[in-house]
Every structure is written in structure tokens, then in C-alpha cells.
């Protein structure tokens, strides 16, 4: 039998002889590693989860003209390509023109209804979104002023870019309620509005929903403004700032809870190991009287502690992911992604915490006086 196998057998045998105490220490380490692994997993996944939650509050990046002319569609598409595909939730163009309904002037907005559902998921539509160019979405204020309702038909009139009058009948597919200025507009497909106005390839503004941190948003905004002609990218600062503030507070909470749990784990392990040392005073005294050195005593007790730390760390990785998954599903209603790097990190931290907790008990073990212990004092 090799020295390593003998050493391992000696440690495991010692632990098995004191199963009740060692199970308590193991549970303490496992619980600490579970909280550590779970909270760190949540810590790294919170920005993604919170970013998705904040996207339900609307766009956080606006593309506007840097001059007096409207934005060109081709430039907006170029700016869109500068946003990392994994970060872009949606980009919605808007073009505004004045039209008339029953000789009353209203603002018509040409847009992309597929993208609106991504950048403005908070919109409440009574009825349904337009599915064809012959359908429009009327804001609640417009509907109140013209007695419109979902399913009704309206005649829209106006003057195109060439000065010629146009008239078009649309079906109202739904009524929009947001509680904001959006209720004062009539929304139709951008291509249809361009067709009516006989003017193509320009928009007034583009709203972008980007799943990114505040610093990442600023970097994207700067890149677009510097590299795309005629476009100035602006952050919706209140939304971006709120998102950053919430994330910092959540991450600070994770730090504090993790630190407290690790300290409590260390105290529990240290207390248990002190009790083990007290129980084994005669055994330690006998070993020292037979020639065992302090170094061998230290190696034996540290080996037991580090073995518990490694085993508790492995349990913590498994249970921690389950803990993080449960928190994510219950809080964010989404599953969490596993971080493979957490496996070695959790085990190393568990071993380190257990090793530190064993320092005081090990020191007391080396101070055992064989003569006094074997005399029974």
C-alpha cells in the first residue's frame, strides 16, 4: 500500500469514526458552497435576466438625425449592423406625417409592427395589431375624437410630397392604449405611408432596445455616432440609469450575503473541528509519545478538513445550480445558464474556507502535552 493510499485511508477512517460530528461539518460546508455557487451563478446571470425584464419598459437607445435632414433608411441599417446581434432585441423605425380624418388633422406614424412588439411590449391593444397594409392602429385619443372602434373603417386624406392630394380607406384593426403621447397618433405600415407620401427611404427616428449594461450602451452609442453619417445615437438615460442602479444594488446584496454565509460556515467548521480535537486529545498524546511530529499532526487534521471542504464543494456545485435555477424561475420566470467555471471556483473556495477554519483547531492539537494527557489530567 502506497503512502498516499495509506494517508487517504487514515483520513477517511478517522472521519467515519466520528460520523455525527463530521456530517454536521460537511453539511455546513455544503450549505455554504451551495449558497456561494447559487449566488455567484445568479450574480453573473442577473444582468441578462434584468436586461430582459427592463426591455419590457421600452427602448433604451434612440437613433436621431445629427442635422436638419431626416434619417436615411440605409444609414439606420448600417447603424443596426454595428449593434452586436446578441445584444439587439429590436429596432423600430418611425416616420411621422400629418393626415386628416373627417377634415380633422392627426399625426400618422409609419412603423414596423413586428419590431414594435419587441421594443414596446408594454403597448396595450384592444383588438389586434395590423396584419396588412390596409389596416391601421388608432391611438385612444384619436379614437375618442373620431368615434373609431376596432373593426371600423375610416377614410384618410392628405397631401403627398409632390403636392398632390390622396385619399385611402383603412380598416381599424385595434385601439392603442399606453397612457402617453402614443395615443395621439394613427399607426400604419411604414411602406404604406411612404407609398401615400410618394417619398421613400427616410424616417424621423428609430427606437432600439438593446440588452446591455450602461457602459456597453454608452460604447455602442459612441460607435454609432462616430461611424454612421447623419445619425446621433442617444441613450434613454432614465431607463439606462435605473437599470444600472438596480443591478449594482442586487450585486452588492449578493456580495454581502455570500460573505456572511462563508463566515458562518467557517465558524461552524472551526467549532466542529475544535470538538474533534478535544475528543482526540489522548489519541494525539499517544501519537506524539510514539514519536509523531507536530507536522504529521497538522497534515492529518488539515487533510480531514480539506477532504470535507472538497466533498462539500462538490455537493455545493450540484445543489447551488438547483438553488439558482429555482430562484431564477420563481423571480424572473426564466431558466438560468450553467457556468462551468463555477465548478473549480466553488471547490477551491470551499477547500480554502475549510482550511482557514481548521487553523485554530490544528494549532491547539499541536499544543497537546503527551505527559499531561496520558496521566489523565
DRENDO-1510 file (C-alpha; in Angstrom, 1 decimal, always signed):
<recs>
REC; n; res; u; v; w
REC; 1; UNK; +0.0; +0.0; +0.0 .
REC; 2; UNK; +1.4; +3.4; -1.0 .
REC; 3; UNK; +1.8; +6.3; +1.4 .
REC; 4; UNK; -0.9; +8.3; -0.4 .
REC; 5; UNK; -3.4; +5.4; -0.2 .
REC; 6; UNK; -2.5; +4.9; +3.5 .
REC; 7; UNK; -2.9; +8.6; +4.2 .
REC; 8; UNK; -6.3; +8.7; +2.4 .
REC; 9; UNK; -7.5; +5.6; +4.3 .
REC; 10; UNK; -6.4; +7.0; +7.6 .
REC; 11; UNK; -8.3; +10.2; +7.0 .
REC; 12; UNK; -11.5; +8.5; +5.8 .
REC; 13; UNK; -11.4; +6.1; +8.7 .
REC; 14; UNK; -11.0; +8.9; +11.2 .
REC; 15; UNK; -13.9; +10.7; +9.6 .
REC; 16; UNK; -16.1; +7.6; +9.7 .
REC; 17; UNK; -15.4; +7.0; +13.4 .
REC; 18; UNK; -16.9; +10.5; +14.1 .
REC; 19; UNK; -19.7; +10.4; +11.6 .
REC; 20; UNK; -22.2; +12.6; +13.6 .
REC; 21; UNK; -19.7; +15.5; +14.0 .
REC; 22; UNK; -18.3; +15.2; +10.6 .
REC; 23; UNK; -21.8; +15.2; +9.0 .
REC; 24; UNK; -22.5; +18.4; +10.8 .
REC; 25; UNK; -19.3; +20.0; +9.4 .
REC; 26; UNK; -20.0; +18.6; +6.0 .
REC; 27; UNK; -23.5; +20.0; +5.9 .
REC; 28; UNK; -22.1; +23.4; +7.0 .
REC; 29; UNK; -19.6; +23.3; +4.1 .
REC; 30; UNK; -22.2; +22.0; +1.6 .
REC; 31; UNK; -24.7; +24.7; +2.6 .
REC; 32; UNK; -22.0; +27.4; +2.4 .
REC; 33; UNK; -20.9; +26.1; -1.0 .
REC; 34; UNK; -24.5; +25.9; -2.2 .
REC; 35; UNK; -25.2; +29.5; -1.3 .
REC; 36; UNK; -21.8; +30.5; -2.8 .
REC; 37; UNK; -22.4; +28.6; -6.1 .
REC; 38; UNK; -26.0; +29.7; -6.4 .
REC; 39; UNK; -25.5; +33.4; -5.6 .
REC; 40; UNK; -22.4; +33.6; -7.9 .
REC; 41; UNK; -24.4; +32.0; -10.7 .
REC; 42; UNK; -27.2; +34.4; -10.1 .
REC; 43; UNK; -24.7; +37.3; -9.9 .
REC; 44; UNK; -23.4; +36.6; -13.4 .
REC; 45; UNK; -26.8; +35.9; -14.9 .
REC; 46; UNK; -28.7; +38.8; -13.2 .
REC; 47; UNK; -27.5; +41.4; -15.8 .
REC; 48; UNK; -29.0; +39.2; -18.6 .
REC; 49; UNK; -32.2; +38.5; -16.7 .
REC; 50; UNK; -32.7; +42.1; -15.5 .
REC; 51; UNK; -31.9; +43.3; -19.0 .
REC; 52; UNK; -34.7; +41.2; -20.4 .
REC; 53; UNK; -37.0; +42.5; -17.7 .
REC; 54; UNK; -36.1; +46.1; -18.4 .
REC; 55; UNK; -36.7; +45.6; -22.1 .
REC; 56; UNK; -40.4; +45.4; -21.3 .
REC; 57; UNK; -40.3; +49.1; -20.3 .
REC; 58; UNK; -39.4; +50.2; -23.8 .
REC; 59; UNK; -36.4; +51.3; -25.9 .
REC; 60; UNK; -33.2; +52.4; -24.2 .
REC; 61; UNK; -31.3; +53.8; -27.3 .
REC; 62; UNK; -32.6; +56.3; -29.8 .
REC; 63; UNK; -31.2; +57.0; -33.3 .
REC; 64; UNK; -32.0; +60.6; -34.3 .
REC; 65; UNK; -30.7; +62.9; -37.1 .
REC; 66; UNK; -27.5; +64.8; -36.3 .
REC; 67; UNK; -28.5; +67.5; -38.8 .
REC; 68; UNK; -31.7; +69.1; -40.2 .
REC; 69; UNK; -32.5; +66.3; -42.6 .
REC; 70; UNK; -34.4; +63.1; -41.8 .
REC; 71; UNK; -32.6; +59.8; -41.2 .
REC; 72; UNK; -31.8; +57.7; -44.3 .
REC; 73; UNK; -33.0; +54.1; -44.0 .
REC; 74; UNK; -29.7; +52.8; -45.4 .
REC; 75; UNK; -27.8; +54.6; -42.7 .
REC; 76; UNK; -30.1; +53.2; -40.0 .
REC; 77; UNK; -29.5; +49.7; -41.3 .
REC; 78; UNK; -25.7; +50.3; -41.2 .
REC; 79; UNK; -26.1; +51.5; -37.6 .
REC; 80; UNK; -28.1; +48.4; -36.8 .
REC; 81; UNK; -25.2; +46.2; -38.0 .
REC; 82; UNK; -22.9; +48.0; -35.5 .
REC; 83; UNK; -25.0; +46.7; -32.6 .
REC; 84; UNK; -23.9; +43.2; -31.6 .
REC; 85; UNK; -26.6; +40.7; -32.8 .
REC; 86; UNK; -26.7; +39.0; -29.4 .
REC; 87; UNK; -27.5; +42.3; -27.7 .
REC; 88; UNK; -30.1; +43.8; -30.1 .
REC; 89; UNK; -33.7; +43.0; -29.0 .
REC; 90; UNK; -35.3; +45.1; -31.7 .
REC; 91; UNK; -35.1; +48.3; -33.8 .
REC; 92; UNK; -38.3; +50.1; -34.7 .
REC; 93; UNK; -38.3; +52.9; -37.3 .
REC; 94; UNK; -40.9; +55.8; -37.1 .
REC; 95; UNK; -41.9; +58.3; -39.7 .
REC; 96; UNK; -44.4; +61.0; -38.9 .
REC; 97; UNK; -46.7; +62.8; -41.4 .
REC; 98; UNK; -49.9; +64.9; -41.0 .
REC; 99; UNK; -53.1; +63.4; -42.4 .
REC; 100; UNK; -56.8; +64.2; -42.0 .
REC; 101; UNK; -59.8; +62.2; -40.8 .
REC; 102; UNK; -63.2; +63.9; -41.4 .
REC; 103; UNK; -61.2; +67.1; -42.1 .
REC; 104; UNK; -59.5; +66.9; -38.7 .
REC; 105; UNK; -55.7; +66.9; -38.7 .
REC; 106; UNK; -53.9; +64.0; -37.0 .
REC; 107; UNK; -50.4; +62.6; -36.8 .
REC; 108; UNK; -49.8; +59.4; -38.8 .
REC; 109; UNK; -46.8; +57.3; -37.8 .
REC; 110; UNK; -45.4; +54.8; -40.3 .
REC; 111; UNK; -43.6; +51.9; -38.5 .
REC; 112; UNK; -42.8; +48.2; -38.3 .
REC; 113; UNK; -45.4; +46.4; -36.2 .
REC; 114; UNK; -43.3; +43.3; -35.8 .
REC; 115; UNK; -40.5; +45.3; -34.3 .
REC; 116; UNK; -42.9; +47.4; -32.1 .
REC; 117; UNK; -43.8; +44.2; -30.2 .
REC; 118; UNK; -40.2; +43.8; -29.3 .
REC; 119; UNK; -39.2; +47.4; -28.5 .
REC; 120; UNK; -42.6; +48.4; -26.9 .
REC; 121; UNK; -44.1; +45.3; -25.3 .
REC; 122; UNK; -46.0; +47.5; -22.9 .
REC; 123; UNK; -48.4; +48.7; -25.6 .
REC; 124; UNK; -51.9; +47.6; -24.9 .
REC; 125; UNK; -54.0; +47.0; -28.0 .
REC; 126; UNK; -57.8; +46.5; -27.8 .
REC; 127; UNK; -58.3; +44.3; -30.9 .
REC; 128; UNK; -55.2; +43.3; -32.8 .
REC; 129; UNK; -52.1; +44.7; -34.4 .
REC; 130; UNK; -52.4; +45.5; -38.2 .
REC; 131; UNK; -51.6; +42.4; -40.3 .
REC; 132; UNK; -51.8; +44.1; -43.7 .
REC; 133; UNK; -51.1; +47.4; -45.4 .
REC; 134; UNK; -54.9; +48.1; -45.5 .
REC; 135; UNK; -55.1; +48.1; -41.6 .
REC; 136; UNK; -54.2; +50.8; -39.1 .
REC; 137; UNK; -53.8; +51.1; -35.3 .
REC; 138; UNK; -55.6; +54.1; -33.8 .
REC; 139; UNK; -54.5; +55.7; -30.5 .
REC; 140; UNK; -57.1; +56.0; -27.8 .
REC; 141; UNK; -57.2; +59.8; -28.1 .
REC; 142; UNK; -57.7; +59.7; -31.9 .
REC; 143; UNK; -60.4; +57.0; -31.4 .
REC; 144; UNK; -62.2; +59.2; -28.8 .
REC; 145; UNK; -62.1; +62.2; -31.1 .
REC; 146; UNK; -63.4; +60.4; -34.2 .
REC; 147; UNK; -65.7; +57.7; -32.7 .
REC; 148; UNK; -63.4; +54.9; -34.0 .
REC; 149; UNK; -63.6; +51.4; -32.8 .
REC; 150; UNK; -61.8; +48.1; -33.7 .
REC; 151; UNK; -63.2; +46.7; -36.9 .
REC; 152; UNK; -64.5; +50.0; -38.3 .
REC; 153; UNK; -63.4; +51.8; -41.5 .
REC; 154; UNK; -62.0; +55.3; -41.9 .
REC; 155; UNK; -61.1; +57.5; -44.9 .
REC; 156; UNK; -57.7; +59.1; -44.6 .
REC; 157; UNK; -56.8; +62.1; -46.7 .
REC; 158; UNK; -53.7; +64.2; -47.1 .
REC; 159; UNK; -51.2; +65.8; -49.5 .
REC; 160; UNK; -48.1; +63.9; -50.7 .
REC; 161; UNK; -44.6; +65.2; -51.2 .
REC; 162; UNK; -45.4; +66.3; -54.7 .
REC; 163; UNK; -48.3; +68.4; -53.5 .
REC; 164; UNK; -51.0; +66.0; -54.8 .
REC; 165; UNK; -54.0; +65.1; -52.7 .
REC; 166; UNK; -54.6; +61.4; -51.8 .
REC; 167; UNK; -57.4; +59.5; -50.1 .
REC; 168; UNK; -57.3; +56.0; -48.8 .
REC; 169; UNK; -59.7; +53.9; -46.8 .
REC; 170; UNK; -58.4; +51.8; -43.9 .
REC; 171; UNK; -59.7; +49.2; -41.5 .
REC; 172; UNK; -59.1; +49.9; -37.8 .
REC; 173; UNK; -57.6; +46.7; -36.5 .
REC; 174; UNK; -57.2; +47.9; -32.9 .
REC; 175; UNK; -57.1; +50.8; -30.4 .
REC; 176; UNK; -53.9; +51.6; -28.7 .
REC; 177; UNK; -53.7; +52.4; -25.0 .
REC; 178; UNK; -50.4; +53.5; -23.4 .
REC; 179; UNK; -51.3; +56.4; -21.1 .
REC; 180; UNK; -48.8; +58.5; -23.1 .
REC; 181; UNK; -48.4; +60.6; -26.3 .
REC; 182; UNK; -48.6; +57.4; -28.4 .
REC; 183; UNK; -52.4; +57.6; -28.0 .
REC; 184; UNK; -52.4; +60.7; -30.2 .
REC; 185; UNK; -51.2; +59.0; -33.3 .
REC; 186; UNK; -52.5; +56.7; -36.0 .
REC; 187; UNK; -50.1; +53.9; -36.9 .
REC; 188; UNK; -49.7; +52.2; -40.3 .
REC; 189; UNK; -47.1; +50.2; -42.1 .
REC; 190; UNK; -44.1; +52.3; -42.9 .
REC; 191; UNK; -44.1; +51.1; -46.6 .
REC; 192; UNK; -47.8; +52.2; -46.9 .
REC; 193; UNK; -47.1; +55.7; -45.5 .
REC; 194; UNK; -44.1; +56.0; -47.9 .
REC; 195; UNK; -46.4; +55.0; -50.8 .
REC; 196; UNK; -49.1; +57.6; -49.8 .
REC; 197; UNK; -46.5; +60.4; -49.4 .
REC; 198; UNK; -44.6; +59.3; -52.6 .
REC; 199; UNK; -41.4; +59.7; -50.6 .
REC; 200; UNK; -39.2; +56.7; -49.8 .
REC; 201; UNK; -36.1; +55.8; -47.8 .
REC; 202; UNK; -36.3; +58.3; -44.9 .
REC; 203; UNK; -37.6; +58.1; -41.3 .
REC; 204; UNK; -37.7; +60.6; -38.4 .
REC; 205; UNK; -36.4; +58.4; -35.5 .
REC; 206; UNK; -35.5; +54.8; -34.7 .
REC; 207; UNK; -36.0; +53.2; -31.3 .
REC; 208; UNK; -33.6; +50.5; -30.3 .
REC; 209; UNK; -34.0; +48.0; -27.5 .
REC; 210; UNK; -30.6; +46.7; -26.5 .
REC; 211; UNK; -29.9; +44.1; -23.8 .
REC; 212; UNK; -26.7; +45.6; -22.4 .
REC; 213; UNK; -25.2; +47.3; -19.4 .
REC; 214; UNK; -24.9; +51.0; -19.1 .
REC; 215; UNK; -21.2; +51.0; -20.1 .
REC; 216; UNK; -21.9; +48.8; -23.0 .
REC; 217; UNK; -24.8; +51.0; -24.2 .
REC; 218; UNK; -22.5; +54.1; -24.0 .
REC; 219; UNK; -19.9; +52.3; -26.1 .
REC; 220; UNK; -22.5; +51.3; -28.7 .
REC; 221; UNK; -23.9; +54.8; -28.8 .
REC; 222; UNK; -20.4; +56.3; -29.3 .
REC; 223; UNK; -19.6; +53.8; -32.0 .
REC; 224; UNK; -22.7; +54.6; -34.0 .
REC; 225; UNK; -22.4; +58.3; -33.6 .
REC; 226; UNK; -18.8; +58.3; -34.8 .
REC; 227; UNK; -19.1; +55.9; -37.6 .
REC; 228; UNK; -22.5; +56.5; -39.2 .
REC; 229; UNK; -23.1; +59.7; -41.2 .
REC; 230; UNK; -26.1; +61.8; -40.2 .
REC; 231; UNK; -27.0; +59.7; -37.1 .
REC; 232; UNK; -26.7; +60.7; -33.5 .
REC; 233; UNK; -27.3; +57.8; -31.0 .
REC; 234; UNK; -28.8; +58.9; -27.7 .
REC; 235; UNK; -29.4; +56.9; -24.6 .
REC; 236; UNK; -32.7; +56.9; -22.8 .
REC; 237; UNK; -30.8; +57.9; -19.7 .
REC; 238; UNK; -33.5; +57.4; -17.1 .
REC; 239; UNK; -34.1; +53.9; -18.2 .
REC; 240; UNK; -30.4; +53.0; -18.6 .
REC; 241; UNK; -29.5; +54.6; -15.2 .
REC; 242; UNK; -32.4; +52.8; -13.4 .
REC; 243; UNK; -31.2; +49.5; -14.8 .
REC; 244; UNK; -27.6; +50.1; -13.8 .
REC; 245; UNK; -28.7; +51.2; -10.3 .
REC; 246; UNK; -30.8; +48.1; -9.7 .
REC; 247; UNK; -28.1; +45.8; -11.0 .
REC; 248; UNK; -25.5; +47.4; -8.7 .
REC; 249; UNK; -27.7; +47.0; -5.6 .
REC; 250; UNK; -28.5; +43.4; -6.5 .
REC; 251; UNK; -24.9; +42.6; -7.0 .
REC; 252; UNK; -23.9; +44.3; -3.7 .
REC; 253; UNK; -26.5; +42.2; -1.9 .
REC; 254; UNK; -25.0; +39.0; -3.4 .
REC; 255; UNK; -21.6; +40.1; -2.2 .
REC; 256; UNK; -22.8; +40.7; +1.4 .
REC; 257; UNK; -24.9; +37.5; +1.7 .
REC; 258; UNK; -22.1; +35.4; +0.3 .
REC; 259; UNK; -19.5; +36.9; +2.7 .
REC; 260; UNK; -21.8; +36.4; +5.7 .
REC; 261; UNK; -22.6; +32.7; +4.7 .
REC; 262; UNK; -18.8; +32.0; +4.2 .
REC; 263; UNK; -18.0; +33.5; +7.7 .
REC; 264; UNK; -20.8; +31.4; +9.3 .
REC; 265; UNK; -19.5; +28.3; +7.5 .
REC; 266; UNK; -16.0; +29.0; +8.8 .
REC; 267; UNK; -17.3; +29.4; +12.4 .
REC; 268; UNK; -19.3; +26.1; +12.2 .
REC; 269; UNK; -16.4; +24.1; +10.8 .
REC; 270; UNK; -14.0; +25.6; +13.3 .
REC; 271; UNK; -16.3; +24.8; +16.2 .
REC; 272; UNK; -16.8; +21.2; +15.0 .
REC; 273; UNK; -13.0; +20.6; +14.5 .
REC; 274; UNK; -12.3; +22.1; +17.9 .
REC; 275; UNK; -14.7; +19.5; +19.4 .
REC; 276; UNK; -12.9; +16.7; +17.4 .
REC; 277; UNK; -9.5; +17.8; +18.7 .
REC; 278; UNK; -10.9; +17.8; +22.3 .
REC; 279; UNK; -12.2; +14.3; +21.8 .
REC; 280; UNK; -8.9; +13.1; +20.3 .
REC; 281; UNK; -6.5; +14.6; +22.9 .
REC; 282; UNK; -5.5; +11.1; +24.2 .
REC; 283; UNK; -5.0; +9.8; +20.7 .
REC; 284; UNK; -2.9; +12.9; +19.8 .
REC; 285; UNK; -0.9; +12.5; +23.0 .
REC; 286; UNK; -0.3; +8.8; +22.3 .
REC; 287; UNK; +0.9; +9.5; +18.8 .
REC; 288; UNK; +3.3; +12.2; +20.0 .
REC; 289; UNK; +4.7; +10.0; +22.7 .
REC; 290; UNK; +5.4; +7.4; +20.0 .
REC; 291; UNK; +7.4; +9.9; +18.0 .
REC; 292; UNK; +4.8; +11.6; +15.8 .
REC; 293; UNK; +5.9; +15.2; +14.9 .
REC; 294; UNK; +3.7; +18.3; +15.1 .
REC; 295; UNK; +3.9; +18.4; +11.3 .
REC; 296; UNK; +2.3; +15.0; +10.9 .
REC; 297; UNK; -0.5; +16.0; +13.3 .
REC; 298; UNK; -1.0; +19.2; +11.3 .
REC; 299; UNK; -1.1; +17.2; +8.0 .
REC; 300; UNK; -3.6; +14.7; +9.4 .
REC; 301; UNK; -6.1; +17.3; +10.7 .
REC; 302; UNK; -5.7; +19.6; +7.7 .
REC; 303; UNK; -6.2; +16.6; +5.4 .
REC; 304; UNK; -9.5; +15.8; +7.2 .
REC; 305; UNK; -10.6; +19.4; +6.9 .
REC; 306; UNK; -9.6; +19.8; +3.3 .
REC; 307; UNK; -11.3; +16.5; +2.4 .
REC; 308; UNK; -14.6; +17.8; +3.9 .
REC; 309; UNK; -14.1; +21.0; +2.1 .
REC; 310; UNK; -13.7; +19.3; -1.3 .
REC; 311; UNK; -16.6; +17.0; -0.7 .
REC; 312; UNK; -18.8; +19.9; +0.5 .
REC; 313; UNK; -17.7; +21.9; -2.6 .
REC; 314; UNK; -18.8; +19.2; -5.0 .
REC; 315; UNK; -22.2; +18.9; -3.3 .
REC; 316; UNK; -22.4; +22.7; -3.3 .
REC; 317; UNK; -21.9; +22.9; -7.1 .
REC; 318; UNK; -24.8; +20.5; -7.7 .
REC; 319; UNK; -27.2; +21.9; -5.1 .
REC; 320; UNK; -26.1; +25.5; -6.0 .
REC; 321; UNK; -27.2; +25.2; -9.6 .
REC; 322; UNK; -30.6; +23.8; -8.4 .
REC; 323; UNK; -30.9; +26.7; -6.0 .
REC; 324; UNK; -30.0; +29.3; -8.7 .
REC; 325; UNK; -32.4; +27.7; -11.1 .
REC; 326; UNK; -35.3; +27.8; -8.6 .
REC; 327; UNK; -34.6; +31.5; -7.8 .
REC; 328; UNK; -34.4; +32.4; -11.5 .
REC; 329; UNK; -37.7; +30.6; -12.4 .
REC; 330; UNK; -39.6; +32.0; -9.4 .
REC; 331; UNK; -38.3; +35.5; -9.7 .
REC; 332; UNK; -37.7; +36.0; -13.5 .
REC; 333; UNK; -39.8; +33.1; -14.9 .
REC; 334; UNK; -36.8; +32.1; -17.0 .
REC; 335; UNK; -34.2; +29.3; -16.7 .
REC; 336; UNK; -30.6; +30.2; -15.8 .
REC; 337; UNK; -27.5; +29.2; -17.7 .
REC; 338; UNK; -24.9; +27.0; -16.1 .
REC; 339; UNK; -21.4; +28.4; -15.6 .
REC; 340; UNK; -18.8; +25.6; -15.9 .
REC; 341; UNK; -16.1; +27.8; -14.4 .
REC; 342; UNK; -18.0; +27.7; -11.1 .
REC; 343; UNK; -17.1; +24.0; -10.5 .
REC; 344; UNK; -13.4; +24.6; -9.8 .
REC; 345; UNK; -14.1; +28.0; -8.2 .
REC; 346; UNK; -16.6; +26.7; -5.7 .
REC; 347; UNK; -14.5; +23.7; -4.8 .
REC; 348; UNK; -11.3; +25.8; -4.3 .
REC; 349; UNK; -13.2; +28.4; -2.2 .
REC; 350; UNK; -14.8; +25.6; -0.1 .
REC; 351; UNK; -11.4; +24.0; +0.5 .
REC; 352; UNK; -9.8; +27.4; +1.3 .
REC; 353; UNK; -12.6; +28.3; +3.8 .
REC; 354; UNK; -12.4; +24.9; +5.5 .
REC; 355; UNK; -8.6; +25.1; +5.6 .
REC; 356; UNK; -8.8; +28.5; +7.3 .
REC; 357; UNK; -11.4; +27.2; +9.7 .
REC; 358; UNK; -9.1; +24.4; +10.7 .
REC; 359; UNK; -6.1; +26.6; +11.6 .
REC; 360; UNK; -7.0; +27.3; +15.2 .
REC; 361; UNK; -8.1; +23.6; +16.0 .
REC; 362; UNK; -4.9; +22.3; +14.3 .
REC; 363; UNK; -2.8; +24.7; +16.4 .
REC; 364; UNK; -4.5; +23.5; +19.6 .
REC; 365; UNK; -3.8; +19.9; +18.5 .
REC; 366; UNK; -0.1; +20.6; +18.2 .
REC; 367; UNK; -0.1; +22.1; +21.7 .
REC; 368; UNK; -1.3; +18.9; +23.4 .
REC; 369; UNK; +1.2; +17.7; +26.0 .
REC; 370; UNK; +1.5; +13.9; +25.9 .
REC; 371; UNK; +2.6; +13.6; +29.5 .
REC; 372; UNK; -0.3; +15.5; +30.9 .
REC; 373; UNK; -2.9; +13.8; +28.6 .
REC; 374; UNK; -1.6; +10.3; +29.2 .
REC; 375; UNK; -1.6; +10.9; +33.0 .
REC; 376; UNK; -5.3; +11.7; +32.7 .
REC; 377; UNK; -5.0; +15.4; +33.6 .
</recs>
